[in-house]
Amino acid sequence: MRRVTLLMLALAGVPDLAVAQVTWCEAASGRLVAQAMERGDLDAQTHFASRMVDGECGLDKVGTGAELLKNAADLGASGAQFELGSRLLLGHGVTEDPAKGLDYLEAAAQAGHLDAQHFLGLLVLDRSDTEMERDEGLFWLGSAASQGSANSARAISLLFGRGMHGVDQDSCLADLWYEAWQLLEGLADDAAAPPPTSC
């Protein structure tokens, strides 16, 4: 029914279908978030709050979306913690606050959120000045890779292959992580025996 309505609006010469989309988004997100909050579904709340912060439900809903996102994050939803932390670090849809952003990102990573672990690992490595910080960055990338993040395995391979961010160049470890990346991406030839390694 919704397709027909939008098609009819388009055929009637409505100049901007975004107006119809905003109306639909507000109605749908309002109902779903209310239902999700009643059920305690923080993932649904996170999804729709993010849409609101992005302005998909009208610019007047950005603040409400940010409040809903913070609420879900404060209640321990790792997806909301990652989303809010990333936004606070980058100033995307919310006022930039790197310290709070890092706190939310760390909470999500500690809760096992794969994307948070990957992002935090890269962030810590990029800002690392000490061996301990470098090791922390590698820890988070390794944690994400162990959960199946091909991007994290590839990043570790590049770090060892190029000797970046204080990581000593080690072609053996780079090759092993490259193999892990291929396996996680499904690029490895299953029929072929793994190449001999001198590690």
C-alpha positions as CSV (number, residue, x, y, z in Angstrom):
1,M,0.0,0.0,0.0
2,R,2.9,2.4,0.9
3,R,4.4,1.9,-2.6
4,V,1.2,2.8,-4.3
5,T,0.8,5.9,-2.2
6,L,4.3,7.1,-3.0
7,L,3.8,6.3,-6.6
8,M,0.6,8.2,-6.7
9,L,2.3,11.2,-5.1
10,A,5.0,11.0,-7.7
11,L,2.6,10.8,-10.5
12,A,0.5,13.7,-9.0
13,G,3.6,15.9,-9.4
14,V,4.6,16.3,-5.8
15,P,7.9,18.2,-6.2
16,D,9.7,16.6,-3.3
17,L,9.1,13.0,-2.2
18,A,11.4,13.7,0.8
19,V,8.4,15.3,2.5
20,A,6.4,12.1,2.2
21,Q,9.4,10.1,3.4
22,V,9.9,12.3,6.5
23,T,6.3,11.9,7.4
24,W,6.6,8.1,7.0
25,C,9.8,8.0,9.0
26,E,8.4,10.0,11.9
27,A,5.3,7.9,12.1
28,A,7.2,4.6,11.8
29,S,10.0,5.5,14.1
30,G,7.8,7.0,16.7
31,R,5.6,3.8,16.9
32,L,8.5,1.5,16.7
33,V,10.6,3.3,19.3
34,A,7.7,3.5,21.7
35,Q,7.0,-0.2,21.2
36,A,10.7,-1.0,21.6
37,M,11.0,1.0,24.7
38,E,8.0,-0.8,26.2
39,R,9.7,-4.1,25.4
40,G,13.1,-2.9,26.4
41,D,14.5,-3.5,22.8
42,L,17.5,-1.2,22.9
43,D,18.8,-2.4,19.5
44,A,15.6,-1.1,17.8
45,Q,15.9,2.1,19.7
46,T,19.5,2.5,18.7
47,H,18.6,2.0,15.0
48,F,15.8,4.5,14.9
49,A,17.6,7.0,17.1
50,S,20.5,6.9,14.7
51,R,18.2,7.7,11.8
52,M,16.8,10.6,13.8
53,V,20.2,12.0,14.5
54,D,21.1,11.7,10.8
55,G,18.1,13.9,10.1
56,E,16.1,11.2,8.2
57,C,13.1,12.0,10.3
58,G,13.3,15.8,10.0
59,L,15.8,18.2,11.4
60,D,13.6,18.9,14.4
61,K,14.1,15.2,15.5
62,V,17.9,15.3,15.7
63,G,18.0,16.3,19.4
64,T,15.4,13.6,20.3
65,G,17.4,11.0,18.4
66,A,20.5,12.0,20.3
67,E,18.7,11.7,23.6
68,L,17.3,8.2,22.7
69,L,20.8,7.1,21.6
70,K,22.4,8.3,24.8
71,N,19.6,6.6,26.8
72,A,20.3,3.3,25.1
73,A,24.0,3.7,25.5
74,D,23.7,4.5,29.2
75,L,21.6,1.4,29.6
76,G,24.5,-0.7,28.3
77,A,23.5,-1.3,24.7
78,S,26.9,-1.9,23.0
79,G,25.5,-0.9,19.6
80,A,24.3,2.4,21.0
81,Q,27.6,2.9,22.8
82,F,29.5,2.3,19.6
83,E,27.2,4.6,17.6
84,L,27.2,7.4,20.1
85,G,30.9,7.1,20.8
86,S,31.8,7.3,17.1
87,R,29.5,10.3,16.6
88,L,31.0,12.1,19.6
89,L,34.5,11.5,18.4
90,L,33.7,12.7,14.9
91,G,31.1,15.3,15.8
92,H,28.6,13.6,13.4
93,G,25.1,14.7,14.3
94,V,26.0,15.6,17.8
95,T,28.4,18.1,19.4
96,E,31.9,16.8,19.3
97,D,33.2,15.5,22.6
98,P,36.2,13.2,22.1
99,A,36.6,12.3,25.8
100,K,33.0,11.1,26.2
101,G,33.2,9.5,22.7
102,L,36.2,7.5,23.8
103,D,34.5,6.4,27.0
104,Y,31.4,5.1,25.1
105,L,33.6,3.4,22.5
106,E,35.7,1.7,25.1
107,A,32.5,0.5,26.9
108,A,31.2,-1.0,23.6
109,A,34.6,-2.7,22.9
110,Q,34.7,-4.2,26.4
111,A,31.2,-5.5,25.9
112,G,32.5,-7.3,22.8
113,H,31.1,-5.1,20.0
114,L,33.2,-6.1,17.0
115,D,33.1,-2.7,15.2
116,A,33.9,-0.9,18.4
117,Q,36.9,-3.1,19.0
118,H,38.1,-2.5,15.4
119,F,37.6,1.3,15.5
120,L,39.1,1.5,19.0
121,G,42.2,-0.5,17.9
122,L,42.8,1.8,15.0
123,L,42.2,4.9,17.0
124,V,44.5,3.8,19.8
125,L,47.2,2.9,17.3
126,D,46.9,6.2,15.5
127,R,47.3,8.1,18.8
128,S,49.9,5.8,20.4
129,D,53.1,7.2,21.8
130,T,54.1,4.3,24.0
131,E,54.6,0.6,23.6
132,M,51.7,0.0,26.0
133,E,49.3,2.0,23.9
134,R,50.6,0.2,20.8
135,D,49.9,-3.1,22.4
136,E,46.5,-2.0,23.5
137,G,45.6,-1.1,19.9
138,L,46.9,-4.5,18.7
139,F,44.9,-6.1,21.4
140,W,41.6,-4.5,20.2
141,L,42.3,-5.3,16.6
142,G,43.2,-8.9,17.6
143,S,40.0,-9.2,19.6
144,A,37.9,-8.1,16.6
145,A,39.8,-10.4,14.3
146,S,39.2,-13.3,16.6
147,Q,35.5,-12.6,16.4
148,G,35.6,-12.7,12.6
149,S,36.6,-9.2,11.5
150,A,38.4,-9.5,8.2
151,N,39.1,-5.8,8.3
152,S,41.0,-6.2,11.6
153,A,43.0,-9.1,10.4
154,R,43.9,-7.1,7.3
155,A,44.9,-4.1,9.4
156,I,47.2,-6.2,11.6
157,S,48.8,-7.7,8.4
158,L,49.5,-4.2,7.1
159,L,50.9,-3.1,10.4
160,F,53.4,-5.9,10.6
161,G,54.1,-5.8,6.9
162,R,54.9,-2.1,6.8
163,G,56.1,-1.6,10.3
164,M,53.6,1.2,11.1
165,H,52.6,2.9,14.3
166,G,55.5,1.6,16.3
167,V,54.9,-2.0,15.3
168,D,58.1,-3.8,14.3
169,Q,58.1,-5.0,10.7
170,D,57.7,-8.7,10.6
171,S,57.0,-10.4,7.3
172,C,56.2,-13.7,8.9
173,L,53.5,-12.3,11.2
174,A,52.2,-10.1,8.3
175,D,51.8,-13.3,6.1
176,L,50.0,-15.1,8.9
177,W,47.6,-12.3,9.4
178,Y,47.2,-11.9,5.7
179,E,46.2,-15.6,5.5
180,A,43.7,-15.0,8.3
181,W,42.2,-12.1,6.4
182,Q,41.9,-14.3,3.3
183,L,40.1,-17.0,5.3
184,L,37.8,-14.6,7.0
185,E,36.9,-13.0,3.6
186,G,36.5,-16.4,2.0
187,L,39.3,-15.7,-0.5
188,A,41.5,-18.6,0.4
189,D,41.4,-21.6,-1.9
190,D,40.0,-24.4,0.3
191,A,41.4,-27.1,-1.9
192,A,45.0,-25.8,-1.7
193,A,47.2,-26.8,1.2
194,P,48.4,-23.8,3.3
195,P,51.8,-22.6,2.2
196,P,54.7,-23.7,4.3
197,T,55.7,-21.1,6.7
198,S,59.0,-20.5,8.3
199,C,57.6,-18.8,11.4
